[in-house]
């Protein structure tokens, strides 16, 4: 039986291969989203500030970096959110505005998606990613004349 995705992600060679590019990509996304240092630390799972700064230095200088599996999983959710927002809004202000504006869909409960993304656990970012994934899937048959478009209230992630 082949190892599951979590077992593969936990292997040192894979983590080593993913970590530096993931960190550099995250820094670019964080800059576009105008994340503060505190928000960046929250997204990464609250490493110490010195650890965070060493990760940046190591990633930017091409040295070997091995991020914790938890940080890589969090970054995976961030990259999924970024991709979905790019599809919906293109690159620019609209995506950042959407992330920082309160939403009344049950998933957000009047909070901004960014509030969930920077929460203390990775589930907030995963919820936002799932919400966007569900939103982007849309109807399975675009020729269905009786189909009514989904609203924010129709997308509920349990």
Secondary structure as UniProt FT lines:
FT   HELIX           5..9
FT   HELIX           12..32
FT   TURN            33..34
FT   HELIX           37..43
FT   TURN            44..45
FT   HELIX           49..60
FT   TURN            61..62
FT   HELIX           69..89
FT   HELIX           93..100
FT   TURN            106..110
FT   HELIX           113..117
FT   HELIX           123..137
FT   TURN            142..143
FT   TURN            145..146
FT   HELIX           152..154
//
